[in-house]
Amino acid sequence: MNVPAQQNISVLANYNLQLEQKNEQVIQVIIDNIENIPADISTTELETLIKVRIGQSLFRQQLLNYWNNCCSVTECRMPNVLIASHIKPWRDCNGAGEKLDVMNGLLLIPNLDALFDKGFISFDDNGKIIISSQISEDDQKILGVNEDMVLRKKPNEGHNIYLEYHRKNIFQELIKTR
């Protein structure tokens, strides 16, 4: 057998292995979520739910890989507590491309995830944290948030598109009056 043919066989074997691993991941997502599926769900709703859960699982796995299995900010290395957080929220994304784009995600510990999702923190184009004036200094201490925090990897152009969206549409800088 010639060298190009051997290389092609090797590439196909590797691709087949990757497909098998993805299928195993899909099956595991379904198994992990089967008890949360309502008994009266329609086939169409079930298909949609499975696609969403698979997409979320793949997004999380991509973020774990990108951030080396630790928090994007704190370096916490407990994957079981880390949350795959969308920078531009899932509901606002334009299609699956944005929903599954690793550049649209941060891997955060729960307190940072909650603050980020609710717009009490954001990050500038250099990855430095921006803290809303709505969080008192006492609450910052309690929540473990400080102005020296920075993303462990400097955001690239892909991240910055989503971070700009977050700052303009989610971040709550000004104190709202009632």
C-alpha positions in Angstrom: 0.0 0.0 0.0 1.4 3.4 -0.9 2.0 6.2 1.7 -1.0 8.5 0.7 -3.4 5.5 0.9 -2.1 4.7 4.4 -2.5 8.3 5.5 -6.0 8.3 4.2 -6.9 5.2 6.1 -5.3 6.7 9.2 -7.3 9.9 8.8 -10.6 7.9 8.3 -9.9 5.7 11.3 -9.3 8.8 13.4 -12.5 10.4 12.1 -14.5 7.3 12.8 -13.1 7.2 16.4 -14.1 10.8 16.9 -17.6 10.1 15.7 -17.9 7.1 18.1 -16.8 9.3 21.0 -19.3 12.0 20.0 -22.1 9.4 19.8 -21.1 8.2 23.3 -21.3 11.8 24.6 -24.8 12.2 23.0 -26.0 9.0 24.6 -24.6 10.0 27.9 -26.4 13.4 27.7 -29.7 11.6 27.0 -29.2 9.1 29.9 -28.2 11.9 32.3 -31.4 13.8 31.5 -33.9 11.1 30.9 -35.6 11.3 34.3 -36.2 15.1 33.8 -38.1 14.6 30.6 -41.9 14.9 31.1 -43.9 11.7 30.1 -46.4 13.7 28.0 -43.8 15.4 25.8 -44.4 15.3 22.0 -41.8 13.7 19.7 -41.0 17.2 18.2 -40.5 18.7 21.7 -38.4 15.7 22.7 -36.1 16.1 19.6 -35.7 19.8 20.3 -34.9 19.1 24.0 -32.3 16.5 23.1 -30.7 18.9 20.6 -30.5 21.7 23.2 -29.1 19.4 25.9 -26.5 17.9 23.5 -25.6 21.5 22.3 -25.2 22.6 26.0 -23.1 19.5 26.8 -20.8 20.1 23.7 -20.5 23.8 24.6 -19.5 23.0 28.2 -16.9 20.4 26.9 -15.5 23.0 24.5 -15.2 25.5 27.4 -13.5 22.9 29.7 -11.0 22.3 26.9 -10.4 25.9 26.1 -10.0 27.0 29.8 -8.0 23.9 30.7 -10.6 22.5 33.1 -10.6 25.5 35.4 -12.4 28.8 36.0 -11.8 31.5 33.5 -11.0 33.9 36.3 -10.1 32.1 39.6 -8.3 29.0 38.4 -10.7 26.8 40.5 -10.1 23.3 39.2 -13.4 21.7 40.2 -15.2 21.0 36.9 -18.2 19.7 38.8 -19.0 23.2 40.2 -17.9 25.2 37.2 -20.7 26.7 35.0 -20.5 27.1 31.3 -21.7 30.7 30.9 -22.7 32.4 27.7 -21.3 35.9 27.3 -24.1 36.8 24.9 -27.1 35.0 26.5 -28.5 31.9 24.8 -31.9 33.6 24.3 -30.2 36.5 22.4 -28.0 34.4 20.2 -28.5 34.4 16.4 -28.6 30.6 15.7 -26.5 27.6 16.7 -23.3 29.2 15.6 -23.4 31.8 18.3 -24.9 29.4 20.9 -22.1 26.9 20.5 -19.2 29.3 19.8 -16.5 28.8 22.4 -15.6 32.5 22.1 -19.1 33.2 23.5 -18.4 31.4 26.7 -16.7 31.6 30.1 -16.2 28.9 32.6 -17.1 30.4 35.9 -17.5 29.5 39.6 -21.2 29.9 40.7 -20.9 33.3 42.4 -19.2 34.8 39.4 -21.6 33.1 37.0 -24.6 34.6 38.8 -23.1 38.1 38.9 -22.1 37.9 35.2 -25.5 36.6 34.1 -27.4 39.3 36.0 -25.0 42.0 34.7 -23.3 42.9 38.0 -19.9 42.2 36.5 -18.5 42.2 33.0 -15.0 42.2 31.5 -13.2 44.8 29.3 -11.4 44.0 26.1 -8.3 43.2 28.0 -10.1 40.8 30.3 -10.1 43.1 33.4 -13.2 42.8 35.5 -15.8 45.6 35.6 -17.8 45.7 38.7 -21.2 47.4 38.8 -21.6 50.2 41.2 -24.7 48.3 42.4 -22.5 46.0 44.4 -21.3 47.5 47.7 -17.7 47.1 48.8 -19.0 44.8 51.6 -20.9 42.6 49.2 -17.8 42.5 46.9 -15.8 41.1 49.8 -18.6 38.6 50.7 -18.9 37.5 47.1 -15.1 37.2 46.6 -15.1 39.8 43.8 -12.4 42.5 43.5 -11.1 45.0 41.0 -7.9 43.1 40.5 -9.6 40.1 38.9 -8.9 39.4 35.3 -9.6 36.6 32.8 -6.8 34.1 32.8 -6.5 34.3 29.0 -6.5 37.7 27.3 -9.7 37.9 25.2 -9.2 37.7 21.5 -11.3 39.4 18.8 -13.9 36.6 19.0 -14.4 37.1 22.7 -14.4 40.8 22.5 -17.4 40.9 20.1 -19.5 39.0 22.7 -18.0 41.0 25.7 -19.0 44.2 24.0 -22.5 42.9 23.6 -22.5 41.9 27.3 -21.3 45.4 28.4 -23.9 47.2 26.3 -26.9 45.0 26.8 -26.5 43.0 30.1 -24.1 44.9 32.4 -25.8 47.2 34.9 -23.5 50.1 35.7 -25.9 52.7 37.0 -28.0 52.3 40.1 -31.6 52.0 39.1 -34.0 54.1 41.0 -37.4 52.8 41.9 
